[in-house]
Amino acid sequence: MRVALGYATAAVLALTAAPPAALGQTADFGLPEAPLPPEQPIATDWSWDFGDGSVSVTDDSLTVIDTDSGVSMDWNAPASEPTPPAAPLRLLSPFPVVRLQGVVTGGGTRVVRLTIQAPPGARATVRCGGRSCPFRRISRIVKGETVRVRRLERSLRPGTVIEVLVSRTGRIGKYTRFVIRRGEVPKRIDLCLWPGASRGSDCPVD
């Protein structure tokens, strides 16, 4: 450690560090290199107590004791700037709307229209699972206000699952799932789609 010899008054006593100290870094502490003219001199025989017996700054404070006069001073490391909290995720706006129109039949549902309303720039992905699906997955960037999935305008058998995912980077999107049933309207589930997710989750609560 480095101790700069000299005198200072209790009113102007200060600690210096070279290089500037930061938590987790090693630095040398001492009195000012060019002390002011003494008024009530304090002896320069100082002991340095870092708490753990080392000269590595691993704590946020230290105590300096004048071994001649018994005067002590505490030094606190400058508080680090707090990390600002991450901005809360926002919902896509306007929030997407998914509509399925069809006719229930004895063999399932005949889809008349499936549309997705979403803000331009969002990505609309439709997944279809089941033997009567005309595709497994299609995806496109929304350019207008409404995307119509014409390839699903057909008869779908019971057990067919349609998933609609509307996403955009940094925003909470929409997840909708339809399950085609025999003799009943399709079962529908609406959830939120968090960034990077492939399945729906509960929406945030205000």
C-alpha positions in Angstrom: 0.0 0.0 0.0 1.1 3.6 -0.4 0.9 6.2 2.4 1.7 9.8 1.4 3.5 11.4 4.2 2.5 14.9 5.3 0.0 16.8 7.5 -3.6 17.8 7.2 -6.2 19.1 9.5 -9.1 17.1 10.6 -11.4 19.4 8.6 -9.6 18.8 5.2 -8.5 15.2 5.8 -9.2 13.2 2.6 -8.2 9.9 1.1 -6.7 9.5 -2.3 -6.6 6.3 -4.4 -4.3 5.5 -7.4 -5.8 4.2 -9.6 -9.4 5.3 -8.8 -10.9 2.6 -6.6 -13.8 0.5 -7.6 -15.3 -2.5 -6.0 -13.5 -5.7 -7.0 -10.3 -3.7 -8.0 -7.0 -3.2 -6.2 -5.9 0.3 -5.4 -3.4 2.1 -3.2 -4.8 4.6 -0.7 -3.0 7.5 1.0 -3.3 11.0 2.3 -3.2 13.9 -0.2 0.1 14.2 -2.0 0.3 18.0 -1.3 -1.2 18.6 2.1 -2.4 22.0 3.1 -0.3 24.0 5.7 -1.0 22.6 9.1 -3.4 24.2 11.5 -3.9 21.5 14.0 -1.5 18.8 12.6 -2.5 15.2 12.7 0.4 12.7 12.7 1.0 10.8 9.6 1.4 7.4 11.2 -1.8 5.8 10.0 -3.1 2.3 10.0 -5.5 1.0 7.3 -8.2 -1.4 8.2 -10.0 -3.0 5.3 -12.0 -5.3 7.5 -10.6 -8.5 5.9 -6.9 -7.7 6.4 -6.2 -7.3 2.7 -5.5 -4.3 0.5 -7.9 -5.5 -2.1 -11.1 -3.4 -2.1 -13.7 -6.0 -1.6 -15.9 -4.1 0.7 -17.6 -0.7 0.3 -15.9 1.0 3.2 -12.7 1.2 5.3 -11.6 2.9 8.5 -8.5 5.0 8.8 -7.0 5.3 12.3 -4.3 7.8 13.5 -2.3 5.6 15.8 -0.9 8.7 17.6 -4.0 10.6 18.4 -6.6 7.9 18.1 -8.6 10.0 15.5 -10.4 7.8 13.1 -12.3 8.5 9.9 -14.5 6.3 7.8 -14.4 6.2 4.0 -17.2 4.8 1.9 -16.8 3.7 -1.7 -18.9 5.7 -4.1 -22.1 3.9 -4.7 -22.3 2.4 -8.1 -25.0 3.7 -10.4 -28.1 1.4 -10.1 -29.0 -0.5 -13.2 -32.2 0.9 -14.5 -35.0 -1.6 -14.6 -35.8 -3.1 -18.0 -38.7 -1.4 -19.6 -41.8 -3.6 -19.3 -42.9 -5.4 -22.4 -45.8 -3.9 -24.2 -48.6 -5.6 -26.1 -48.8 -5.4 -29.8 -51.0 -2.4 -30.7 -53.6 -2.7 -32.0 -53.8 -6.2 -30.5 -54.3 -8.9 -33.1 -57.8 -10.3 -33.8 -58.2 -13.9 -35.1 -61.5 -14.9 -36.6 -62.6 -18.4 -37.7 -65.9 -18.8 -39.6 -67.2 -22.2 -40.6 -70.0 -24.7 -40.7 -70.2 -27.6 -38.3 -70.8 -30.9 -40.0 -71.0 -34.5 -39.0 -67.5 -35.1 -40.1 -65.9 -32.0 -38.5 -66.0 -28.4 -39.6 -65.9 -26.8 -43.0 -63.9 -23.6 -42.7 -65.3 -20.7 -44.7 -62.8 -18.1 -43.6 -59.8 -17.7 -41.3 -58.6 -14.1 -41.0 -55.9 -12.4 -38.9 -56.0 -8.7 -38.1 -52.6 -7.4 -36.9 -50.5 -4.2 -37.2 -48.2 -4.0 -40.3 -44.8 -5.4 -39.7 -46.0 -8.2 -37.4 -45.4 -11.8 -38.3 -48.4 -14.1 -38.7 -47.7 -17.8 -38.5 -50.3 -20.6 -38.9 -49.6 -24.2 -38.0 -51.9 -27.0 -38.8 -51.8 -30.5 -37.3 -53.9 -33.5 -38.5 -54.5 -35.6 -41.6 -56.8 -33.2 -43.3 -54.3 -30.2 -43.1 -53.3 -28.8 -46.5 -50.0 -27.6 -44.9 -48.0 -27.9 -41.7 -46.8 -24.3 -41.3 -47.0 -21.0 -43.2 -45.6 -17.7 -42.1 -45.7 -14.2 -43.6 -45.1 -10.5 -42.6 -48.3 -8.5 -42.3 -48.4 -5.7 -44.9 -52.0 -4.7 -44.8 -54.4 -4.9 -41.9 -55.9 -8.4 -42.6 -54.3 -11.7 -43.6 -56.7 -14.3 -45.0 -55.6 -17.9 -44.9 -57.4 -19.3 -48.0 -55.6 -22.7 -47.9 -57.6 -23.6 -44.8 -61.0 -22.9 -46.4 -61.9 -26.6 -46.6 -63.4 -29.4 -44.6 -61.3 -30.4 -41.6 -61.6 -33.6 -39.7 -62.1 -33.9 -35.9 -58.8 -33.7 -34.0 -57.3 -31.2 -36.4 -55.4 -28.5 -34.5 -54.9 -25.0 -35.9 -52.5 -22.6 -34.2 -52.2 -18.9 -35.0 -49.2 -17.0 -33.7 -48.8 -13.3 -34.2 -45.5 -11.9 -33.1 -43.2 -8.9 -33.3 -39.7 -8.3 -31.9 -39.9 -6.8 -28.4 -43.7 -7.0 -28.1 -46.2 -9.4 -26.6 -48.2 -11.0 -29.4 -51.2 -13.2 -29.6 -51.6 -17.0 -29.7 -54.9 -18.7 -30.7 -55.6 -22.4 -30.9 -58.5 -24.2 -32.5 -59.3 -27.9 -32.1 -61.8 -29.3 -34.6 -64.5 -31.4 -33.0 -67.2 -33.8 -34.3 -70.7 -32.2 -34.2 -69.5 -29.2 -32.2 -68.0 -25.8 -32.8 -64.2 -25.9 -32.7 -62.7 -25.4 -29.2 -60.9 -22.1 -29.0 -58.1 -20.9 -26.7 -56.7 -17.4 -26.7 -53.4 -16.5 -24.9 -50.5 -14.1 -25.2 -47.3 -14.9 -27.1 -44.2 -13.7 -25.3 -41.1 -12.8 -27.5 -39.3 -15.9 -28.6 -42.0 -18.3 -27.5 -43.6 -20.9 -29.7 -46.6 -21.6 -27.4 -49.1 -19.3 -25.7 -48.9 -18.2 -22.1 -51.0 -16.1 -19.7 -51.2 -12.5 -20.5 -49.7 -9.9 -18.2 -51.9 -8.4 -15.5 -52.1 -4.7 -15.2 
